[in-house]
């Protein structure tokens, strides 16, 4: 059974670049069971390998990809996009949201472009042409529908909701025609398909956030290079901080001058001793309230290993302390994707959800933390540097208190 699950995981890596760690094989088994009810992992692997059953592979990709996002997610990063500098001539700024999930990011880019380039000018030419792509067919279908629940639009103030969305019965929102006209959606596989997508010209802006973390380092490097080559000269590539990449001076890509502005750093795993020193330095800086210093160390750790769960954890606690609970939730969910049994991360995720006003999600996270602690016992050396700074008994008590005394 383990061999069959490994085979399914390897198939997902080949098909979509998605790495499913062994720690997530139980979740993978459950996902395969939802797609192919009644089949054990061995039979599921055989069915997925049948060329005539391509839809099963697509449905499994839908099941295992993370499609939770929101309008204006990680707003600080979006605010740094130089919209005026991207516009060269009378045409619209061409933007690509790669890995757009259910479309909120693509619509956010169009919204910000309209506000930056055509404020208060309803009759002006379209300021942007935004392409949103994702490997998940289900996600693209939801993006095309453009209907969102309150949770997805929570970062939009009342004025923006009135201008860009139409309130619907039942508390949902529909993207209004003006904003919808700026955005197109299509399916695209970053691991296998051409760059830019067939039929598309170069882009002034490419945003690919919190996607590369789910790829192997070699694929993440290759995708980053190909994204750079899909830019027009002088274009901007924005990668998510959770992808473990940082802003650096980039040399000119073949056939491009000047080089693209991008958030990029080569990837490579550090020696264990160097990693321990960086993690210790990040924890020390976080403990002293030096957020910038902590994030600098975290960025270096993630540049070397985008799947470093402890580095993502430190980033999550720094963001939470900085009053950015939504960004902290994103970072901490990345931790638990890599290491589902990281109890301290699950507890901190609960705190982040509480700070974001999502009590129900917080309750689920606290319950998850308790389950992880009960499964692994009170003593664990997997996260020794972190556990030296907290008392496991205090975590258990805090989880139970937040769950109303539940065991």
C-alpha positions, 0 to 999 in steps of 0.5 A: 500500500505504501508503494502504491501511495508513493507511486501516486505521489510520483505521478502527481509530481510528474503531471503537475510538479506537486510534491506530496511528502510521505507525511501526507500520504494519509491525506493522499489516500483520502483524496484518491478515495474521494476520486475513485471510491472503492479502489485501494491505492494499488487499483487507484494507481493502475486506474490513474495510469490508464491513458483513457482515464485522464479525467481521473488524474485531473480530478486528483490534482483538483483534490490535492491542490490548495485553492484557498485564497482571498482578494488582496492577499498579502497586501503589502507585497501587492502595494509594491507593484510599480503600475505606472512604471509597467505601462509603456505606451497606450496599451494596457499593462499585460499581467499574468497571475500564474497559479491563480487558484479560484481567481481572487488574485487575478481580479485583485491585480485588475482592481489595483491596476484600474485604481492606479492607472485609471482612477475615476475614469470609467470611460478610459481604455482598459488599463490592464489585461490580466490572465489567470491560470491554474493547473486545477480545472475546478479552480479555473471553473470557479474563477470563471464563475466569479462568485465569492463568499464573504471570507474571500472578500474580507480584505475589501472595504465597503467602497471597493465592494460597492465599486467592483462587486455585486452583492448576491442573495445568500451573502455571496458576491459576484465580480462586476462587469467592469472588473470582469472585463479585464480578466481572462482565465485558462488552464495552464500547467507550470510543470509541463506547459509552454511559457508563456501560455500558447497564444500569449505575448510577453507580460509586463507583470507576472505574479506567482505566489506561494506556488513554487514551495510545492515543487522540487527545488530543481523544478522551482528553479526551472519554472522561475527562469521560464517565468523571467523569459515570459516577461517583456523587457523591463517587466516585473516578476513577483514571487511569494515570500513563502516560496523562499525566494528574495529580491536580488539583482538578476542578470540579463536573460537571453534576448532580454535587456534590461533584465527583469525586476524580480524576487529571486534567489538561487536555491540550494540546501545549506549544510546542517550546521549553517541551517541550525545557526540561521534558525537559531538567529531567526528565533533570537531575532524574533524573540527580541522583536527584531522582525526584519532580522528574523525575516532576513534569516528566514528568507535565507533558509527558505531560499536554500530549502523551500520546504523548511517547515521550521523556517515557515513557522518562524515566518508565521509567528513574526507575521502574526506578531506584526499584526498580519494574521492573514499572511501568518495563516498562509505561512503556517498552512505551508508549514502543515503541508510540509509537516502535518504533525507539527503541533506547535505550528497547528496551535499557532495557526489557531491563534492566527485564525483567531486574530483574523476573526475566523473562530471556526477555523481556529477551533479546527487548528487547536484540535489538530494540535492536540491530536498531533501532541497525543500522537507523538507524545509530550517529548519530541526532538524533531523541532528541538530548537523551537521546543526549547522555548515553549512548554508542551504542557502549556500548549496542551492547556491552551488548546483545551482552553480555547476548545472550551475544555474539550479533551 
